Amino acid sequence: MKKWISVKDKYPVNHDYVLIVILEDGCYPQARQSYYSSVLKGWGDLNTQLECEYSEEEVSHWMPLPEPPDDRIVNRGQLVEHDSVW
């Protein structure tokens, strides 16, 4: 099982998709899919397509994305192979 890595210890490879923990004032920690840009010194958001959605200070931890649960997935009620979806 993959574990959370502190940004104090290490950053992910540039632009690799990872899970991050965001610490925003007054909110509970949130996990999001993101990527790190060493050029911009920030984290991009895959949902909003913003290059620097989160600053280095807002992200405390990250981890590599887990593997998909199976080599087949259900897409709208039909079983499909990963290659046809990804």
C-alpha positions as CSV (number, residue, x, y, z in Angstrom):
1,M,0.0,0.0,0.0
2,K,1.3,3.5,-0.9
3,K,1.8,6.0,1.9
4,W,1.6,9.7,2.2
5,I,4.9,11.6,1.6
6,S,5.5,14.9,3.3
7,V,6.5,17.8,1.0
8,K,9.1,18.6,3.6
9,D,10.9,15.3,2.6
10,K,10.3,15.1,-1.1
11,Y,8.3,16.4,-4.1
12,P,7.0,14.2,-6.9
13,V,8.5,14.1,-10.4
14,N,7.5,17.2,-12.4
15,H,4.0,16.9,-13.8
16,D,3.3,13.3,-12.6
17,Y,-0.3,13.0,-11.4
18,V,-0.5,12.4,-7.7
19,L,-2.9,12.7,-4.8
20,I,-2.3,15.7,-2.6
21,V,-3.5,16.9,0.9
22,I,-4.6,20.5,0.9
23,L,-4.7,22.5,4.1
24,E,-6.9,25.6,3.7
25,D,-7.6,28.0,6.6
26,G,-10.7,27.0,8.5
27,C,-11.3,23.8,6.5
28,Y,-10.7,20.1,7.0
29,P,-7.8,18.7,5.0
30,Q,-8.9,17.7,1.5
31,A,-7.4,15.1,-0.9
32,R,-7.3,16.0,-4.6
33,Q,-5.7,14.7,-7.7
34,S,-3.0,17.1,-8.9
35,Y,0.5,17.5,-10.3
36,Y,3.5,19.6,-9.1
37,S,5.4,22.2,-11.3
38,S,8.9,23.0,-10.1
39,V,9.0,25.9,-12.6
40,L,5.8,27.5,-11.2
41,K,6.5,26.3,-7.6
42,G,2.9,25.2,-7.2
43,W,0.4,22.5,-7.8
44,G,-1.9,22.3,-10.8
45,D,-5.6,21.2,-10.6
46,L,-6.8,18.7,-13.1
47,N,-10.4,19.6,-12.7
48,T,-10.0,23.4,-13.3
49,Q,-7.0,23.1,-15.6
50,L,-5.3,25.9,-13.6
51,E,-1.5,25.6,-13.7
52,C,-0.9,26.9,-10.2
53,E,-4.1,26.3,-8.3
54,Y,-2.4,25.5,-4.9
55,S,0.8,27.1,-3.5
56,E,3.6,25.1,-2.0
57,E,2.4,26.2,1.5
58,E,-1.2,24.8,1.0
59,V,-0.1,21.3,0.3
60,S,1.3,19.2,3.1
61,H,1.6,15.6,1.7
62,W,1.3,13.7,-1.6
63,M,1.3,10.1,-2.8
64,P,1.4,8.4,-6.1
65,L,-1.9,7.4,-7.6
66,P,-3.0,3.9,-6.8
67,E,-3.4,1.3,-9.5
68,P,-6.9,0.8,-10.9
69,P,-8.9,-1.8,-9.0
70,D,-9.2,-4.3,-11.9
71,D,-8.1,-4.5,-15.6
72,R,-11.7,-4.1,-16.5
73,I,-14.1,-1.4,-15.5
74,V,-17.8,-0.7,-15.8
75,N,-18.7,2.3,-18.0
76,R,-22.4,3.2,-18.0
77,G,-23.4,-0.4,-17.3
78,Q,-21.0,-2.0,-19.9
79,L,-17.8,-3.8,-19.1
80,V,-14.9,-2.3,-21.0
81,E,-11.1,-2.8,-21.1
82,H,-8.9,0.0,-19.6
83,D,-7.2,0.7,-23.0
84,S,-10.5,1.8,-24.5
85,V,-11.2,4.3,-21.6
86,W,-7.8,5.6,-20.6
